Amino acid sequence: MSFHAQQAVEKWLKAVLGSRGIEFEYTHDLRRLIAEVKAAAGEFPFGIAEVIVLTEHAVPLRYDEILDTEPIDRDATVALVGEVGRWATAQLFAATEGDQASESGEEP
């Protein structure tokens, strides 16, 4: 589950960057993506440590390594992924509205 949660957050972050025309490196590193999103969007309103732990759980498990950490809380992880998704969706709509306003000459 943590692999899929990490992938979902990774894709949301990349969508936010892409919606702003920002190119990003091929990476699964949520820490790096969060830093880029914060620079582009001015915020990332979630506990970074809570999100980073997804990478720490997902990547080793993806390659069949054994973790020496506590298991993640499934309910909290599902909730976090949902919250990131809702926030990212709002960011995508804001970027789209800004693009449309720019094309029409209006203030965003």
C-alpha positions as CSV (number, residue, x, y, z in Angstrom):
1,M,0.0,0.0,0.0
2,S,2.8,2.5,0.8
3,F,4.2,2.1,-2.7
4,H,0.8,3.1,-4.2
5,A,0.4,6.0,-1.7
6,Q,3.8,7.3,-2.6
7,Q,3.1,7.0,-6.3
8,A,-0.2,8.9,-5.9
9,V,1.5,11.8,-4.0
10,E,4.4,11.8,-6.4
11,K,2.0,12.1,-9.4
12,W,0.0,14.9,-7.8
13,L,3.1,16.9,-7.1
14,K,4.4,16.4,-10.6
15,A,0.9,17.5,-11.9
16,V,1.2,20.7,-9.9
17,L,4.6,21.4,-11.3
18,G,3.6,20.6,-14.9
19,S,0.5,22.8,-14.6
20,R,2.8,25.7,-14.0
21,G,5.1,24.8,-16.9
22,I,7.9,23.7,-14.6
23,E,10.1,20.9,-15.8
24,F,11.2,18.4,-13.2
25,E,13.7,15.6,-13.0
26,Y,12.8,12.0,-13.2
27,T,12.7,11.2,-9.5
28,H,10.7,9.4,-6.9
29,D,12.1,11.6,-4.1
30,L,9.1,13.3,-2.5
31,R,11.4,15.6,-0.5
32,R,12.8,17.1,-3.7
33,L,9.4,17.4,-5.4
34,I,7.9,19.1,-2.3
35,A,10.8,21.6,-2.4
36,E,10.0,22.3,-6.0
37,V,6.3,22.6,-5.4
38,K,6.9,25.0,-2.5
39,A,9.0,27.2,-4.7
40,A,6.4,27.1,-7.5
41,A,3.2,27.3,-5.5
42,G,4.4,29.1,-2.4
43,E,3.1,26.4,-0.1
44,F,2.8,22.8,0.7
45,P,0.3,22.7,3.6
46,F,1.1,19.2,4.9
47,G,3.5,17.8,7.3
48,I,6.6,17.1,5.2
49,A,7.8,14.3,7.5
50,E,4.4,12.6,7.1
51,V,4.8,12.6,3.3
52,I,8.5,11.8,3.2
53,V,7.8,8.6,5.2
54,L,5.9,7.3,2.2
55,T,9.2,7.3,0.2
56,E,11.0,5.6,3.0
57,H,8.4,2.8,3.0
58,A,7.6,2.6,-0.7
59,V,10.9,2.4,-2.4
60,P,12.5,-0.4,-0.3
61,L,9.3,-2.4,-0.4
62,R,9.1,-2.0,-4.2
63,Y,12.5,-3.7,-4.5
64,D,11.7,-6.4,-1.9
65,E,13.9,-5.0,0.8
66,I,12.9,-5.6,4.4
67,L,12.1,-2.5,6.5
68,D,13.4,-1.9,9.9
69,T,10.7,0.7,10.8
70,E,7.3,0.9,12.2
71,P,4.5,0.0,9.8
72,I,2.5,3.0,8.5
73,D,-1.0,3.7,9.6
74,R,-3.2,2.7,6.7
75,D,-6.2,5.0,7.6
76,A,-3.9,8.0,8.1
77,T,-2.1,7.3,4.9
78,V,-5.3,7.1,2.9
79,A,-6.5,10.3,4.4
80,L,-3.2,12.1,3.7
81,V,-3.2,11.0,0.1
82,G,-6.8,12.2,-0.3
83,E,-5.9,15.6,1.2
84,V,-2.9,16.0,-1.0
85,G,-5.1,15.1,-4.0
86,R,-7.7,17.7,-3.1
87,W,-5.1,20.3,-2.6
88,A,-3.3,19.5,-5.9
89,T,-6.6,19.5,-7.7
90,A,-7.3,23.0,-6.4
91,Q,-3.8,24.0,-7.5
92,L,-4.5,22.7,-11.0
93,F,-7.7,24.6,-11.3
94,A,-6.0,27.8,-10.1
95,A,-3.2,27.3,-12.7
96,T,-5.8,26.8,-15.4
97,E,-7.8,29.8,-14.4
98,G,-4.6,31.9,-14.3
99,D,-3.8,30.7,-17.8
100,Q,-7.3,31.5,-19.1
101,A,-7.1,35.0,-17.5
102,S,-3.7,35.7,-19.1
103,E,-5.0,34.7,-22.5
104,S,-8.0,37.0,-22.2
105,G,-5.9,39.9,-20.7
106,E,-7.7,39.8,-17.3
107,E,-6.1,39.7,-13.9
108,P,-5.9,36.2,-12.5
